[in-house]
Amino acid sequence: MLTQEQVLEKLREWMEELFEIAPEDIQLESNLATDLDVDSIDAIDLVVKIKELTGKQVNPEDFKNVRTVQDVVTVIQNMTAE
């Protein structure tokens, strides 16, 4: 299983690459929509990256309650732990 710090580092890389968000702006408590301006279309790009990392399909049920960077980290950690 990946550590919280490893997952956060990956997210920072992806979000800088995909959405041009400065890595230092991406904190665990950051709200994806209000703080980082990540919309539902952007979230699809993020899900694709998560699938590439884990080799698993992201369950839409797991992702529908995601609001913060911490929520995304938790989903990825749970997927890599299975």
N, C-alpha and C positions, 0 to 999 in steps of 0.2 A: 504494500500500500504506500502511496506517495504521502509525504508529510504535508501539513498545511502550508508550510513555507515553499515547498517545491511546487505545489499546485498554484499558489499565489504568484510565484515567479512566472510560471507558464501563462497564466491569465494575463499578467502584465505584458508579456511578449505579444500574445495574440491580440490584445485590445489596442496596443500601440500599432501593430501591423494592420489590423482590420479597420479600426475606427479612429486612428490617429489621436488616441488619448495618451497623455503623458503618464508614464509608469508611476511617477510619484503621486499622481492623483487617484490611483487605484488602491484603495485601502479596504480592509475586510468589512468595515462598516458602511462603505460607499453604496448608495442605492443606485442600481443599474439605470433606472429611468430618470430619476430627478437629479442625481449627482453627475452621472456619466453620460446621460443622453443616449442610452442604448435602447432602441425600440424593438418591437417584435420581429421585424425583418433582420435587424442586427443579431438578435438572439438566435436566429436560424443559422447564421454564420458561425456563431459560438458553438452551437450544438454539433455542427460538422467537425469543428476542431476537437471537441470532446470525444467524438466518435473515433477520429484519427488517433488520438492519444490512447484511448482505452481499448479500442478494437471492438467496442460494443455499441449497440444502438441505444440512444438515450430514450428512456421511457418518458413520454409526454406528461404522465402523472407526476413523475419526480420533478419535472421542470416547471410545472404550472404555478407552483408556489414560490418560485425563486424571485427574490426581490433585491437581495444584496450580493456583493461579491462573496461574502461568507457563505451564503446559500449555494452559490455555484461551486465553491471549494468543497463544501460538504457533499454535494451530489457527485463530484468527481472522485472524492475520497471513497465514498460508498461503492462506486462503480469499480474502482481499482482494488477494493478489498474483497469483492465477490470472487 
